[in-house]
Amino acid sequence: MNFRFDIRKSIAAVAFLVEHEGGQLDMFLGLKMLYLADKESLIRWGKTITGDSFVSMPKGPVLSEVYNLFRGVGDFEYQAEWDACFSEKVNHSIHLLCPASIDLLSEREMEVLEEARNQVNRFAPWLVSRWLHEVCPEWQDPKGSSMPIEPELILRNAGRTDEEIHLIEESNRTYDQTKRLLGIF
C-alpha cells in the first residue's frame, strides 16, 4: 500500500504543531507526533494526513520524507517549499518563517494531530523513544539504519481484516486516480 506524499499537507501539519507548541517545534518530538497522527489517521480512516512512508529508525518510528525535510536533505522540490516556511534548526527546533495554510487540514486531522501532540508531551523527551518502542508493535530495531514499516502491518496490528485492508488499498488507488484525472497532482 503506497500513499502519495503531500508536501502542502505535511507543511500544514508541521505548522499546526509549531503553533500549538508555542511557536517552536523540537524536531525529534515533532517527528514522533507526526508519526502517531499519520498512524492513527490510517487506522481510523484508511489514509494518512501527509501521505508519507512509515519507517523504523533506532529511536523509534518516523515519517521518511518529513524526516529528510527536517534534516535539509529532502527531495529538491519539496525542500524548497519546506525551507520557505520553516527556519533552519536551532538547538534541534524550528519555527515558522511565514504563515502556513493550516486550513488545508480537516477538523478531524487537527484533532488527531492534537491527540498525538498530547500523547508525546506526557513524557519527558528522553523517554519518548522507549515509550514508542513499547506501544508501536510495528517498530523493529533497524540496527543503526532504517527499515520500512508497511501500512498493512499497522492495520493488522489494529485489528483490521485482510478484506478491510484490501478495501482501504482500493479506496486509496481510486482516490489517487481521481486526483490525477482532475489534475490535482
C-alpha positions as a LaTeX table, in Angstrom:
\begin{tabular}{lrrr}
\hline
Residue & $x$ (\AA) & $y$ (\AA) & $z$ (\AA) \\
\hline
Met1 & 0.00 & 0.00 & 0.00 \\
Asn2 & 1.54 & 3.26 & $-1.12$ \\
Phe3 & 0.41 & 6.79 & $-0.48$ \\
Arg4 & 1.33 & 9.91 & $-2.42$ \\
Phe5 & 3.38 & 12.36 & $-0.34$ \\
Asp6 & 1.61 & 15.70 & 0.00 \\
Ile7 & 4.08 & 18.48 & 0.78 \\
Arg8 & 1.38 & 21.10 & 1.36 \\
Lys9 & $-0.50$ & 18.96 & 3.89 \\
Ser10 & 2.80 & 17.99 & 5.53 \\
Ile11 & 3.75 & 21.65 & 5.90 \\
Ala12 & 0.27 & 22.41 & 7.26 \\
Ala13 & 0.57 & 19.59 & 9.82 \\
Val14 & 4.00 & 20.75 & 10.98 \\
Ala15 & 2.81 & 24.37 & 11.12 \\
Phe16 & $-0.15$ & 23.25 & 13.24 \\
Leu17 & 2.26 & 21.56 & 15.66 \\
Val18 & 4.61 & 24.58 & 15.71 \\
Glu19 & 1.72 & 26.87 & 16.60 \\
His20 & 0.40 & 24.53 & 19.29 \\
Glu21 & 3.86 & 24.08 & 20.75 \\
Gly22 & 4.20 & 27.81 & 21.37 \\
Gly23 & 5.91 & 28.82 & 18.13 \\
Gln24 & 8.80 & 26.38 & 18.22 \\
Leu25 & 8.88 & 22.64 & 17.46 \\
Asp26 & 11.57 & 20.19 & 18.52 \\
Met27 & 12.48 & 18.02 & 15.53 \\
Phe28 & 12.55 & 14.72 & 17.43 \\
Leu29 & 9.25 & 15.30 & 19.23 \\
Gly30 & 7.60 & 16.73 & 16.12 \\
Leu31 & 8.56 & 13.66 & 14.10 \\
Lys32 & 7.04 & 11.39 & 16.74 \\
Met33 & 3.85 & 13.47 & 16.86 \\
Leu34 & 3.51 & 13.33 & 13.08 \\
Tyr35 & 4.12 & 9.58 & 13.01 \\
Leu36 & 1.45 & 8.94 & 15.63 \\
Ala37 & $-1.02$ & 11.25 & 13.86 \\
Asp38 & $-0.49$ & 9.57 & 10.47 \\
Lys39 & $-0.70$ & 6.12 & 12.07 \\
Glu40 & $-3.96$ & 6.98 & 13.81 \\
Ser41 & $-5.38$ & 8.52 & 10.63 \\
Leu42 & $-4.54$ & 5.33 & 8.74 \\
Ile43 & $-6.26$ & 3.20 & 11.38 \\
Arg44 & $-9.37$ & 5.41 & 11.64 \\
Trp45 & $-9.92$ & 6.46 & 8.03 \\
Gly46 & $-7.66$ & 4.34 & 5.85 \\
Lys47 & $-5.47$ & 7.25 & 4.72 \\
Thr48 & $-2.79$ & 9.40 & 6.26 \\
Ile49 & $-2.50$ & 13.15 & 6.63 \\
Thr50 & 0.89 & 13.51 & 4.93 \\
Gly51 & 0.96 & 10.59 & 2.50 \\
Asp52 & 4.49 & 9.90 & 3.73 \\
Ser53 & 6.12 & 6.48 & 4.19 \\
Phe54 & 6.48 & 4.96 & 7.65 \\
Val55 & 9.97 & 3.79 & 8.70 \\
Ser56 & 11.60 & 2.26 & 11.77 \\
Met57 & 14.69 & 4.10 & 12.96 \\
Pro58 & 16.83 & 3.42 & 16.04 \\
Lys59 & 14.96 & 5.96 & 18.19 \\
Gly60 & 11.53 & 4.86 & 17.03 \\
Pro61 & 9.23 & 5.17 & 14.04 \\
Val62 & 9.15 & 8.29 & 11.85 \\
Leu63 & 7.82 & 9.56 & 8.52 \\
Ser64 & 10.56 & 9.22 & 5.90 \\
Glu65 & 10.26 & 12.33 & 3.72 \\
Val66 & 9.37 & 14.65 & 6.62 \\
Tyr67 & 12.43 & 13.36 & 8.47 \\
Asn68 & 14.58 & 14.23 & 5.46 \\
Leu69 & 12.96 & 17.67 & 5.19 \\
Phe70 & 13.75 & 18.43 & 8.84 \\
Arg71 & 17.36 & 17.42 & 8.12 \\
Gly72 & 17.52 & 19.62 & 4.99 \\
Val73 & 18.04 & 16.67 & 2.63 \\
Gly74 & 14.53 & 16.18 & 1.27 \\
Asp75 & 13.56 & 15.91 & $-2.36$ \\
Phe76 & 14.75 & 19.15 & $-4.02$ \\
Glu77 & 11.26 & 20.37 & $-4.96$ \\
Tyr78 & 9.83 & 19.58 & $-1.53$ \\
Gln79 & 12.81 & 21.01 & 0.33 \\
Ala80 & 12.39 & 24.39 & $-1.38$ \\
Glu81 & 8.76 & 24.63 & $-0.24$ \\
Trp82 & 9.69 & 23.47 & 3.26 \\
Asp83 & 12.57 & 25.95 & 3.56 \\
Ala84 & 10.26 & 28.81 & 2.55 \\
Cys85 & 8.02 & 28.01 & 5.55 \\
Phe86 & 10.35 & 26.84 & 8.32 \\
Ser87 & 13.58 & 28.10 & 9.82 \\
Glu88 & 16.76 & 26.10 & 9.87 \\
Lys89 & 17.10 & 24.03 & 13.02 \\
Val90 & 18.46 & 25.84 & 16.05 \\
Asn91 & 19.02 & 23.54 & 19.03 \\
His92 & 17.08 & 20.87 & 17.10 \\
Ser93 & 13.98 & 23.10 & 16.85 \\
Ile94 & 12.28 & 25.01 & 14.05 \\
His95 & 9.83 & 27.89 & 13.88 \\
Leu96 & 7.59 & 29.32 & 11.16 \\
Leu97 & 9.07 & 31.89 & 8.79 \\
Cys98 & 5.69 & 32.89 & 7.38 \\
Pro99 & 2.05 & 31.98 & 7.95 \\
Ala100 & 1.25 & 28.48 & 6.73 \\
Ser101 & $-2.07$ & 27.36 & 5.33 \\
Ile102 & $-3.37$ & 25.22 & 8.20 \\
Asp103 & $-6.83$ & 25.37 & 6.63 \\
Leu104 & $-5.68$ & 22.53 & 4.34 \\
Leu105 & $-6.23$ & 20.28 & 7.36 \\
Ser106 & $-9.67$ & 18.95 & 8.17 \\
Glu107 & $-11.11$ & 19.28 & 11.65 \\
Arg108 & $-10.55$ & 15.58 & 12.28 \\
Glu109 & $-6.93$ & 15.80 & 11.07 \\
Met110 & $-6.29$ & 18.65 & 13.51 \\
Glu111 & $-7.90$ & 16.59 & 16.28 \\
Val112 & $-5.61$ & 13.64 & 15.54 \\
Leu113 & $-2.56$ & 15.93 & 15.47 \\
Glu114 & $-3.58$ & 17.40 & 18.82 \\
Glu115 & $-4.10$ & 13.92 & 20.29 \\
Ala116 & $-0.64$ & 12.85 & 19.10 \\
Arg117 & 0.88 & 16.05 & 20.49 \\
Asn118 & $-0.72$ & 15.41 & 23.88 \\
Gln119 & 0.46 & 11.78 & 23.90 \\
Val120 & 4.07 & 12.69 & 23.21 \\
Asn121 & 4.05 & 15.63 & 25.64 \\
Arg122 & 3.04 & 13.34 & 28.53 \\
Phe123 & 6.62 & 12.06 & 28.58 \\
Ala124 & 9.98 & 13.60 & 29.22 \\
Pro125 & 11.72 & 13.90 & 25.82 \\
Trp126 & 14.33 & 11.27 & 26.71 \\
Leu127 & 11.56 & 8.71 & 27.46 \\
Val128 & 9.58 & 9.16 & 24.24 \\
Ser129 & 11.73 & 6.78 & 22.21 \\
Arg130 & 11.43 & 3.95 & 24.74 \\
Trp131 & 7.68 & 4.52 & 25.07 \\
Leu132 & 7.22 & 4.33 & 21.28 \\
His133 & 9.23 & 1.10 & 21.13 \\
Glu134 & 6.74 & $-0.36$ & 23.61 \\
Val135 & 3.45 & 0.95 & 22.12 \\
Cys136 & 4.26 & 0.61 & 18.41 \\
Pro137 & 4.43 & $-3.13$ & 17.68 \\
Glu138 & 5.17 & $-2.32$ & 14.02 \\
Trp139 & 8.52 & $-0.81$ & 15.02 \\
Gln140 & 11.56 & $-3.06$ & 14.58 \\
Asp141 & 15.11 & $-2.23$ & 15.54 \\
Pro142 & 16.82 & $-1.34$ & 12.24 \\
Lys143 & 20.28 & $-1.86$ & 13.76 \\
Gly144 & 21.50 & 1.69 & 13.17 \\
Ser145 & 19.78 & 2.19 & 9.82 \\
Ser146 & 16.12 & 2.39 & 8.81 \\
Met147 & 13.51 & $-0.15$ & 7.72 \\
Pro148 & 10.17 & 0.44 & 6.01 \\
Ile149 & 7.02 & $-0.15$ & 8.02 \\
Glu150 & 4.24 & $-1.44$ & 5.83 \\
Pro151 & 0.85 & 0.24 & 6.37 \\
Glu152 & $-0.75$ & $-3.22$ & 6.19 \\
Leu153 & 1.16 & $-4.23$ & 9.32 \\
Ile154 & $-0.15$ & $-1.19$ & 11.21 \\
Leu155 & $-3.68$ & $-2.03$ & 10.10 \\
Arg156 & $-3.34$ & $-5.72$ & 11.04 \\
Asn157 & $-1.98$ & $-4.76$ & 14.46 \\
Ala158 & $-5.05$ & $-2.52$ & 14.87 \\
Gly159 & $-7.33$ & $-5.50$ & 14.20 \\
Arg160 & $-8.22$ & $-4.85$ & 10.55 \\
Thr161 & $-9.02$ & $-7.93$ & 8.48 \\
Asp162 & $-7.39$ & $-8.74$ & 5.15 \\
Glu163 & $-10.66$ & $-7.81$ & 3.44 \\
Glu164 & $-10.74$ & $-4.41$ & 5.16 \\
Ile165 & $-7.11$ & $-3.80$ & 4.23 \\
His166 & $-7.88$ & $-4.68$ & 0.61 \\
Leu167 & $-10.80$ & $-2.21$ & 0.60 \\
Ile168 & $-8.54$ & 0.50 & 2.04 \\
Glu169 & $-5.96$ & $-0.16$ & $-0.70$ \\
Glu170 & $-8.65$ & 0.03 & $-3.39$ \\
Ser171 & $-10.09$ & 3.22 & $-1.93$ \\
Asn172 & $-6.67$ & 4.90 & $-1.92$ \\
Arg173 & $-5.97$ & 3.82 & $-5.51$ \\
Thr174 & $-9.32$ & 5.24 & $-6.62$ \\
Tyr175 & $-8.63$ & 8.47 & $-4.72$ \\
Asp176 & $-5.21$ & 8.84 & $-6.39$ \\
Gln177 & $-6.64$ & 8.11 & $-9.85$ \\
Thr178 & $-9.40$ & 10.68 & $-9.34$ \\
Lys179 & $-6.89$ & 13.33 & $-8.27$ \\
Arg180 & $-4.73$ & 12.56 & $-11.32$ \\
Leu181 & $-7.73$ & 12.82 & $-13.64$ \\
Leu182 & $-8.65$ & 16.17 & $-12.11$ \\
Gly183 & $-5.06$ & 17.38 & $-12.43$ \\
Ile184 & $-4.63$ & 17.86 & $-8.70$ \\
Phe185 & $-1.29$ & 16.00 & $-8.55$ \\
\hline
\end{tabular}
